[in-house]
Amino acid sequence: MGPEQDLLLHFWWPLAATPLAIALMIGKDPPRRWAGRLLGLAIFAAVILQPNPLSTSLEGWTLHIFISILGPTLLAGMGLLVALFSGPIPVAPLPRGLRPVGLVMILASVVWFMFMLFESRPFLDGLENQWWLHLVTSLLTISVIVSGFAAAFAYVMGDERLRETAIMTGLSLTAFGLLIYLLAEGTASDDPVFWRSASWGVLGDLAGLLVGGFSALGLFIMLVWLGEKNQPIPGPVEPLSEEERARVSEILEKHVLEEVSE
């Protein structure tokens, strides 16, 4: 099998099949979940059984950078999951006491990433990973933009969301300050010239983010419109019974008291 076929089997096919595996694994039906797990195992096996060294192709370098940041990424994702679902959320809530654990996991992932940035950047076969600078500059630039828009949205659309606005503004300013520092001072392993050169690649990432974001938004709007269009005309709704009214009042009183106490 030639190099092109190896890349197709061990890189591009797993990359294309990963979203399908995730979608199947989070499905409600047990057969779909098992199919997703089997597909995930097949993807993992295809990646692990790479016949050629990763340093022999651009796809191999890309796979290496993904593997290098897998640890802090998973830690941050689990921390966000725990922190969000241990709060006042009606969908599958976790115990309230787990929220500090989620915040600690997020902080640990940030410390891990900063250690990689300044002290232990990814190496492969004695060579620095050429995608590392592009990844960091793109990540920081996108963080500045997304956090800035989130702060503006929370301030304009939110009701007394000043704390959330301040947090998003702090994240945006922190990412911006770190990006400027890297462009001006660099790190111990990379001169500022290399960081400034890598920053030009952010333009392509931003263009892809805009195209992908607007495409996803347009697809979501179209699916919602089609779903609403195909819905039958709702019939008359019968008024609540006395028992249902009492139950609704009990639920409202409980949640209103919890929000007031917080």
C-alpha positions as CSV (number, residue, x, y, z in Angstrom):
1,M,0.0,0.0,0.0
2,G,1.4,3.4,-1.0
3,P,1.8,6.5,1.2
4,E,-1.4,8.1,-0.2
5,Q,-3.5,5.0,0.6
6,D,-2.0,4.9,4.1
7,L,-2.9,8.5,4.7
8,L,-6.4,7.9,3.4
9,L,-6.9,4.8,5.7
10,H,-5.1,6.0,8.8
11,F,-5.9,9.8,8.8
12,W,-8.6,11.1,6.5
13,W,-11.0,8.3,7.0
14,P,-10.8,8.5,10.9
15,L,-11.1,12.3,10.6
16,A,-14.2,12.1,8.5
17,A,-15.8,9.3,10.6
18,T,-15.3,10.9,14.0
19,P,-18.4,13.2,13.9
20,L,-20.5,10.2,12.9
21,A,-19.1,8.1,15.8
22,I,-19.8,10.9,18.3
23,A,-23.4,11.4,17.0
24,L,-24.1,7.7,17.3
25,M,-22.6,7.4,20.8
26,I,-24.8,10.2,22.2
27,G,-28.0,8.7,20.6
28,K,-30.8,7.4,22.6
29,D,-31.2,3.9,21.1
30,P,-28.8,1.3,22.5
31,P,-28.1,-0.2,19.0
32,R,-26.9,3.2,17.8
33,R,-24.7,3.7,20.9
34,W,-23.1,0.3,20.3
35,A,-22.6,1.2,16.6
36,G,-20.9,4.4,17.7
37,R,-18.7,2.6,20.2
38,L,-17.6,0.1,17.6
39,L,-17.0,2.8,15.1
40,G,-14.9,4.7,17.7
41,L,-12.8,1.6,18.3
42,A,-12.3,1.2,14.6
43,I,-11.1,4.9,14.4
44,F,-8.8,4.4,17.3
45,A,-7.3,1.3,15.8
46,A,-6.8,3.0,12.4
47,V,-4.9,5.8,14.1
48,I,-2.8,3.6,16.3
49,L,-1.9,1.2,13.5
50,Q,-0.2,4.0,11.6
51,P,2.5,2.2,9.4
52,N,4.7,5.2,8.7
53,P,6.4,7.6,11.2
54,L,4.3,10.7,11.9
55,S,7.1,13.0,10.9
56,T,7.1,11.8,7.3
57,S,3.9,13.8,6.3
58,L,2.0,16.9,7.1
59,E,-1.0,14.8,8.1
60,G,1.3,13.0,10.6
61,W,2.4,16.3,12.1
62,T,-1.3,17.4,12.4
63,L,-2.2,14.1,14.1
64,H,0.8,14.6,16.5
65,I,-0.4,18.1,17.5
66,F,-3.9,16.8,18.2
67,I,-2.5,14.0,20.3
68,S,-0.3,16.5,22.2
69,I,-3.1,18.8,23.2
70,L,-5.6,15.9,23.9
71,G,-4.9,15.9,27.6
72,P,-5.6,19.6,28.5
73,T,-8.5,19.6,26.0
74,L,-10.2,16.7,27.6
75,L,-9.6,18.1,31.0
76,A,-11.1,21.4,30.1
77,G,-14.0,19.8,28.4
78,M,-14.8,17.6,31.5
79,G,-14.4,20.7,33.7
80,L,-16.9,22.7,31.6
81,L,-19.3,19.8,31.6
82,V,-19.1,19.4,35.4
83,A,-19.3,23.2,36.1
84,L,-22.2,23.8,33.7
85,F,-24.4,20.8,34.7
86,S,-23.8,21.2,38.4
87,G,-25.5,24.6,38.4
88,P,-29.2,25.6,38.2
89,I,-29.9,23.7,35.0
90,P,-33.1,21.6,34.4
91,V,-31.5,19.1,32.1
92,A,-29.7,16.1,33.8
93,P,-28.3,18.2,36.7
94,L,-25.3,17.1,38.7
95,P,-24.9,17.7,42.4
96,R,-24.2,21.3,43.3
97,G,-21.1,20.5,45.2
98,L,-19.3,19.4,42.0
99,R,-19.1,22.9,40.6
100,P,-15.8,23.8,42.4
101,V,-14.4,20.5,41.1
102,G,-15.2,21.6,37.5
103,L,-13.6,25.0,38.0
104,V,-10.5,23.4,39.4
105,M,-10.3,21.1,36.3
106,I,-10.6,24.1,34.0
107,L,-7.9,25.9,35.9
108,A,-5.6,22.8,35.7
109,S,-6.1,22.6,32.0
110,V,-5.1,26.2,31.6
111,V,-2.0,25.7,33.7
112,W,-1.2,22.6,31.6
113,F,-1.5,24.5,28.4
114,M,0.6,27.4,29.7
115,F,3.3,24.9,30.7
116,M,3.3,23.5,27.2
117,L,3.5,27.0,25.7
118,F,6.4,28.3,27.7
119,E,8.3,25.2,28.8
120,S,7.5,22.1,26.9
121,R,6.3,22.6,23.4
122,P,5.5,19.5,21.3
123,F,8.4,17.7,19.7
124,L,8.5,14.7,17.4
125,D,11.6,12.8,16.5
126,G,13.7,15.6,17.9
127,L,12.0,18.2,15.7
128,E,9.6,21.0,16.8
129,N,6.1,20.5,15.6
130,Q,5.6,23.1,12.9
131,W,1.9,23.5,13.5
132,W,2.3,24.5,17.2
133,L,2.8,28.2,16.5
134,H,-0.2,28.4,14.1
135,L,-2.4,26.5,16.6
136,V,-1.5,28.9,19.5
137,T,-2.0,32.1,17.6
138,S,-5.2,30.9,16.1
139,L,-6.5,29.8,19.4
140,L,-5.7,33.0,21.1
141,T,-7.1,35.2,18.3
142,I,-10.4,33.2,18.2
143,S,-10.6,33.4,22.0
144,V,-10.3,37.2,21.8
145,I,-13.1,37.4,19.2
146,V,-15.5,34.9,20.8
147,S,-15.0,36.2,24.3
148,G,-15.4,39.8,23.2
149,F,-18.7,39.0,21.3
150,A,-19.9,36.9,24.3
151,A,-19.2,39.9,26.7
152,A,-21.1,42.2,24.4
153,F,-24.0,39.8,24.0
154,A,-24.2,39.2,27.8
155,Y,-24.2,43.0,28.5
156,V,-26.8,43.9,25.8
157,M,-29.1,41.0,26.0
158,G,-28.7,39.8,29.6
159,D,-30.6,40.9,32.6
160,E,-28.2,42.0,35.3
161,R,-25.4,39.9,33.8
162,L,-22.5,42.1,34.8
163,R,-20.5,39.3,36.4
164,E,-20.7,37.2,33.3
165,T,-19.8,40.3,31.2
166,A,-16.8,41.0,33.3
167,I,-15.6,37.3,33.1
168,M,-15.9,37.3,29.3
169,T,-14.2,40.7,29.1
170,G,-11.3,39.4,31.3
171,L,-10.9,36.3,29.2
172,S,-10.8,38.4,26.0
173,L,-8.2,40.9,27.4
174,T,-6.1,38.0,28.8
175,A,-5.9,36.2,25.5
176,F,-5.2,39.5,23.7
177,G,-2.4,40.3,26.2
178,L,-0.8,36.9,25.9
179,L,-1.0,37.1,22.1
180,I,0.7,40.5,22.1
181,Y,3.4,39.2,24.4
182,L,4.2,36.2,22.2
183,L,4.4,38.5,19.1
184,A,6.7,40.9,20.9
185,E,8.8,38.7,23.2
186,G,8.3,35.1,22.0
187,T,9.1,32.1,24.2
188,A,12.3,30.3,25.3
189,S,12.1,27.9,22.3
190,D,10.7,30.3,19.6
191,D,11.9,33.7,18.6
192,P,9.2,36.5,18.2
193,V,9.9,36.5,14.4
194,F,8.5,33.0,14.1
195,W,5.4,33.9,16.1
196,R,4.8,37.0,13.9
197,S,5.2,34.8,10.8
198,A,2.8,32.2,12.1
199,S,0.2,34.9,13.0
200,W,-0.5,35.4,9.3
201,G,-2.0,31.9,9.2
202,V,-4.8,33.1,11.5
203,L,-6.5,34.8,8.6
204,G,-7.3,31.5,7.0
205,D,-8.6,30.1,10.2
206,L,-10.8,33.2,10.8
207,A,-12.2,32.9,7.3
208,G,-13.0,29.2,7.9
209,L,-14.6,30.1,11.2
210,L,-16.8,32.7,9.6
211,V,-17.8,30.5,6.7
212,G,-18.4,27.5,8.9
213,G,-20.3,29.5,11.6
214,F,-22.6,31.2,9.1
215,S,-23.2,28.0,7.3
216,A,-24.1,26.1,10.5
217,L,-26.4,29.0,11.5
218,G,-28.1,29.0,8.2
219,L,-28.5,25.2,8.2
220,F,-30.0,25.4,11.8
221,I,-32.4,28.1,10.8
222,M,-33.5,26.1,7.7
223,L,-34.0,22.9,9.7
224,V,-36.1,24.8,12.3
225,W,-38.2,26.5,9.6
226,L,-38.8,23.1,7.9
227,G,-39.7,21.6,11.2
228,E,-42.2,24.4,12.0
229,K,-43.6,24.3,8.5
230,N,-44.4,20.6,8.7
231,Q,-46.0,20.8,12.1
232,P,-49.8,20.3,12.2
233,I,-52.0,23.2,13.3
234,P,-52.3,22.9,17.1
235,G,-55.7,22.1,18.5
236,P,-57.4,23.8,21.4
237,V,-55.7,23.3,24.8
238,E,-57.9,22.2,27.7
239,P,-57.5,24.2,30.9
240,L,-55.5,22.7,33.7
241,S,-57.3,20.7,36.3
242,E,-57.1,21.6,40.0
243,E,-54.6,18.9,40.7
244,E,-52.3,20.1,37.8
245,R,-52.6,23.7,39.0
246,A,-51.6,22.7,42.5
247,R,-48.6,20.8,41.1
248,V,-47.5,23.7,38.9
249,S,-47.8,26.1,41.9
250,E,-45.7,23.8,44.0
251,I,-42.9,23.6,41.4
252,L,-42.9,27.4,40.9
253,E,-42.7,28.1,44.6
254,K,-39.8,25.7,45.0
255,H,-37.7,27.1,42.2
256,V,-38.4,30.7,42.9
257,L,-37.4,30.3,46.5
258,E,-34.1,28.5,45.4
259,E,-33.3,31.4,43.0
260,V,-34.0,34.0,45.7
261,S,-31.9,32.2,48.2
262,E,-28.9,32.1,45.8
